[in-house]
Amino acid sequence: MDNKIDEELAWAAFERRDRSWDDRVIGAVTTTGIYCKPSCPARRPKREHVEFFLDGGAAREAGYRPCLRCRPDEVGRRMPERCAPAAPRSICRRTSP
């Protein structure tokens, strides 16, 4: 795995809210102390206030906390089978905690 982040590409992914980058990079905002995945629906910070990490663990080690809106630490986790994409939404609503 390449440990180098191309910050221009990462920022472009954040600007597009590109879900395909959610498991590839984390953006942390220096002014709020929060880190997010690229697809986060929150308002975009100024570029000069963002630093990039490979994952949430690295962002936490640097002193950031996960966003409560996009939940970046949940990227790549499997959904319960009862809520798989093929399952009707009504089933997921009734059986989700």
Secondary structure, 3 states (H helix, E strand, C coil): CCCCCCHHHHHHHHHHCCHHHCCCCEEEECCCCEEECCCCCCCCCCHHHEEEECCHHHHHHCCCEECCCCCHHHCCCCCCHHHCCCCCHHHHHHHCC
